[in-house]
């Protein structure tokens, strides 16, 4: 199967013997040095002084890391989810591949759209002047290297996550084996949706903390709002189908439990009516066991995620909202 350029890049990085964090640190240092060197070369910055807006260079690297993380999580989640399906192994392998990669055409489309969006954001950003140098060529190179490439690579996370959400929704509709007392397969993909949503929220929080223009730049404001909505949708929407399936399974278990209770209760009544009291104690034990089983079914959760997963996502969701309230709302009110 053909790989997209982003999958080839991630594969190259994960196939190295160098730890991923060392690669990340190395690429970031290279970007800082390269952009600083442009300013040193044309004299707009004193040699040895690094360029100040190095925080923006983290977006592209973060995009690659998040892309790889989502792919690895999706692969592990699909393996956990696999027993719930009844499909041939070759078909399962195709679904696993689709969950963990991006089509080449999608990657090319992002490579075209990303620079357009990046330039639009720059034109609406009053701090764009910080990227300018005394040389037009150096300015163009710095903007392209520093901003456009990083923005475009980071943007890849959105279509990758959107594709995963659509595929997860479809896979949940094909579930055959559901067990509310063995919910691991049913909960498997919540790790993907929660991590995808959390990654978007963390990037937004980072942007708010490092780029004050994010509160005034209309492109970034709309991007932030859309990102928060997408994060919530990413976590909840693909899991609705599994939630319904778990509810249906629980309802069927309760119906069968009610039928057994009725049958045991009828046996008890017949024994009493026939003055056959010998089996009463035994039937009482049966009724007590069935009642305990019904209670166990009632308390079984039908939420398609672990409690820790939902709690972690909710905590992350509060982060950018809290930063926006403190910095964007209270800061303006207090004149900070």
C-alpha positions in Angstrom: 0.0 0.0 0.0 1.2 3.5 -0.9 2.2 5.8 2.0 1.4 9.4 2.3 4.3 11.8 2.9 3.4 12.3 6.5 3.2 8.5 7.1 6.6 8.1 5.5 7.9 10.8 7.8 6.5 9.2 10.9 7.7 5.8 9.8 11.2 7.2 9.2 11.2 8.7 12.7 9.9 5.7 14.5 12.3 3.4 12.6 15.3 5.2 13.9 17.3 3.9 16.8 17.4 7.5 18.2 14.7 8.0 20.9 11.7 10.1 19.6 12.2 12.8 22.2 15.8 13.2 21.0 14.6 13.6 17.4 12.0 16.2 18.5 14.6 18.2 20.4 17.0 17.9 17.5 14.5 19.2 14.9 13.4 22.0 17.1 17.0 23.1 17.7 17.7 22.9 13.9 14.7 25.1 13.2 15.8 27.7 15.9 19.3 27.7 14.5 18.3 28.0 10.9 15.9 30.8 11.4 18.3 32.6 13.7 21.0 32.2 11.1 18.9 34.0 8.5 18.7 37.0 10.7 22.4 36.8 11.5 23.3 36.6 7.9 21.4 39.8 6.9 22.3 41.7 10.0 18.8 42.1 11.4 19.9 40.2 14.5 23.2 40.2 16.4 25.1 37.0 15.8 24.7 34.6 18.7 21.3 35.9 19.7 18.5 33.4 19.0 15.3 34.5 17.3 12.7 35.4 19.8 9.6 33.7 18.3 10.9 30.2 18.7 7.8 29.0 20.5 5.9 28.9 17.2 8.3 26.3 15.9 6.8 23.7 18.2 3.5 23.4 16.2 4.9 21.4 13.4 6.9 19.0 15.6 3.9 18.6 17.9 1.8 17.8 14.8 4.0 15.0 13.8 4.2 13.6 17.4 0.4 13.8 17.8 -0.1 12.2 14.4 2.1 9.3 15.4 0.5 9.0 18.8 -3.0 8.8 17.3 -1.9 6.2 14.8 -0.3 4.0 17.5 -3.3 4.4 19.8 -5.7 3.5 17.0 -3.6 0.4 16.2 -3.6 -0.8 19.8 -7.3 0.0 20.2 -8.3 -1.9 17.1 -6.5 -5.0 18.3 -8.5 -4.7 21.6 -11.7 -4.2 19.7 -11.1 -7.0 17.1 -12.9 -9.8 19.1 -16.1 -7.8 18.9 -16.2 -8.2 15.1 -16.9 -11.1 12.8 -14.9 -10.2 9.7 -12.1 -12.0 7.9 -8.5 -11.3 8.9 -7.6 -9.6 5.6 -10.5 -7.2 5.9 -9.6 -6.5 9.5 -6.0 -5.7 8.4 -7.4 -3.2 5.8 -9.5 -1.5 8.5 -6.5 -1.3 10.8 -4.4 0.2 8.0 -7.1 2.9 7.3 -7.3 3.8 10.9 -3.6 4.3 11.3 -2.6 6.1 8.0 -3.7 9.0 5.8 -4.4 8.6 2.1 -1.8 10.2 -0.1 -4.3 12.5 -1.8 -5.5 13.8 1.6 -1.9 14.6 2.6 -1.4 16.4 -0.7 -4.6 18.4 -0.2 -3.4 19.5 3.2 0.0 20.5 1.8 -1.9 22.8 -0.6 -4.5 24.2 1.8 -2.2 24.6 4.8 0.0 27.3 3.3 -3.0 29.3 2.2 -4.5 29.2 5.7 -1.0 30.0 7.2 -0.6 33.1 5.0 -4.2 34.2 5.9 -3.3 34.0 9.6 -0.1 35.9 9.1 -1.8 38.7 7.2 -4.3 39.1 10.1 -1.5 39.0 12.7 -0.1 42.4 13.7 3.0 40.7 15.1 4.0 39.4 11.6 6.5 42.2 11.4 8.6 40.2 13.9 9.4 37.7 11.1 10.7 40.4 8.8 14.4 40.9 8.2 16.4 43.5 6.2 16.4 41.1 3.2 13.3 40.3 1.3 14.6 36.8 0.3 15.5 36.1 4.0 12.1 37.3 5.1 10.3 35.0 2.6 12.5 32.1 3.6 12.0 32.8 7.3 8.2 33.0 7.0 8.0 29.9 4.9 10.3 27.9 7.1 9.2 29.3 10.4 5.5 29.6 10.0 4.0 28.0 6.9 5.6 24.6 7.2 4.9 24.3 10.9 1.3 25.4 10.4 0.8 22.9 7.5 2.3 20.0 9.3 0.3 20.7 12.5 -2.9 20.9 10.3 -2.5 17.3 9.3 -3.8 16.2 12.7 -7.3 17.4 11.9 -8.1 15.3 8.8 -6.4 12.3 10.3 -8.5 12.6 13.4 -11.6 13.3 11.4 -11.0 10.2 9.3 -10.5 8.1 12.5 -13.7 9.3 14.0 -15.7 8.3 10.8 -14.1 4.9 10.7 -14.7 4.3 14.4 -18.3 5.2 14.0 -18.7 2.7 11.2 -16.8 -0.1 13.1 -19.1 0.4 16.1 -22.1 -0.3 13.9 -20.6 -3.7 12.9 -20.2 -5.0 16.4 -21.4 -8.5 17.0 -20.2 -9.5 20.4 -21.1 -7.1 23.3 -20.6 -7.9 26.9 -21.3 -5.3 29.6 -19.3 -7.4 32.1 -16.3 -7.5 29.7 -16.3 -4.0 28.3 -12.7 -3.7 27.2 -13.6 -4.1 23.4 -16.5 -1.7 23.8 -14.2 0.9 25.5 -11.2 0.4 23.2 -11.7 3.3 20.8 -12.5 5.8 23.6 -8.7 6.0 24.1 -8.4 7.3 20.5 -11.2 9.8 20.7 -10.1 11.1 24.2 -6.4 11.5 23.1 -7.3 13.1 19.9 -9.6 15.6 21.6 -7.0 16.2 24.4 -4.2 16.8 21.9 -6.3 19.6 20.2 -7.1 21.2 23.5 -3.4 21.1 24.6 -2.3 22.7 21.4 -4.9 25.4 21.8 -3.8 26.0 25.4 -0.2 26.3 24.2 -1.2 28.8 21.6 -3.1 30.9 24.1 -0.1 31.0 26.5 2.6 31.7 23.9 0.8 33.9 21.4 -1.2 36.9 22.8 -2.4 37.7 19.3 -4.5 34.6 19.6 -7.1 36.6 21.5 -7.3 39.3 18.9 -6.5 37.6 15.6 -9.9 36.6 14.1 -8.4 33.6 12.3 -7.0 32.2 15.5 -10.2 33.0 17.5 -12.2 31.0 15.0 -9.6 28.3 15.0 -9.7 28.1 18.8 -13.5 27.9 18.9 -13.6 25.3 16.2 -10.8 23.3 18.0 -12.7 23.2 21.3 -15.9 22.1 19.5 -14.0 19.5 17.5 -12.3 18.2 20.6 -15.7 17.6 22.3 -17.2 16.1 19.2 -14.1 13.9 18.7 -14.5 12.4 22.1 -18.3 11.9 22.3 -19.8 11.6 18.8 -18.1 8.3 17.6 -19.0 6.6 20.9 -22.7 7.2 20.7 -23.4 4.1 18.7 -21.4 1.9 21.2 -23.3 3.5 24.1 -26.6 2.5 22.4 -25.4 -1.0 21.8 -24.3 -1.4 25.5 -27.7 -0.1 26.6 -29.5 -2.6 24.3 -27.4 -5.4 25.7 -28.1 -4.4 29.2 -31.8 -4.1 28.5 -31.8 -7.7 27.1 -30.0 -9.0 30.1 -32.5 -7.3 32.4 -35.4 -8.8 30.4 -34.0 -12.3 30.6 -33.3 -11.8 34.3 -36.9 -10.7 34.9 -38.1 -13.8 33.1 -36.1 -16.1 35.3 -37.3 -14.2 38.4 -40.9 -14.7 37.3 -40.3 -18.4 36.7 -38.6 -19.0 40.1 -41.3 -17.0 41.8 -44.0 -19.0 40.1 -42.3 -22.2 41.2 -42.3 -20.9 44.8 -46.0 -20.1 44.6 -46.8 -23.5 43.2 -44.9 -25.2 46.0 -46.7 -23.2 48.7 -50.1 -23.8 47.1 -49.4 -27.5 46.9 -48.2 -27.5 50.6 -44.8 -28.8 49.4 -42.7 -26.7 51.8 -39.5 -28.8 51.4 -38.2 -26.9 48.3 -39.2 -23.5 49.7 -35.7 -22.8 51.3 -34.0 -23.9 48.1 -36.3 -21.7 46.0 -35.7 -18.8 48.3 -31.9 -19.2 47.7 -32.6 -19.2 44.0 -34.7 -16.0 44.2 -32.0 -14.3 46.3 -29.3 -15.3 43.8 -31.4 -14.1 40.8 -32.1 -10.8 42.6 -28.4 -10.3 43.2 -27.7 -11.0 39.6 -30.3 -8.5 38.5 -28.7 -5.8 40.8 -25.4 -6.6 39.3 -26.8 -6.1 35.8 -28.5 -2.8 36.8 -25.2 -1.4 38.1 -23.2 -2.3 35.0 -22.1 0.8 33.2 -23.2 1.4 29.6 -20.8 4.3 29.0 -18.3 3.4 26.3 -15.3 4.6 28.2 -13.4 4.0 31.4 -14.0 6.5 34.2 -10.4 7.6 34.2 -10.6 8.3 30.4 -13.6 10.6 30.7 -12.1 12.3 33.8 -8.8 13.0 32.0 -10.6 14.5 29.0 -12.8 16.7 31.1 -9.8 18.0 33.0 -8.0 18.8 29.7 -11.1 20.5 28.4 -11.1 22.9 31.3 -7.5 24.0 30.5 -8.0 26.2 27.4 -11.4 27.4 28.7 -9.7 28.5 31.9 -6.9 30.2 30.1 -9.3 32.0 27.9 -11.4 33.2 30.9 -8.5 34.3 32.9 -6.4 35.9 30.2 -9.0 36.9 27.6 -11.9 38.0 29.8 -10.6 38.8 33.2 -7.4 40.3 31.8 -9.4 42.7 29.7 -11.8 43.6 32.5 -8.8 44.3 34.8 -6.9 46.1 32.1 -4.0 43.6 32.2 
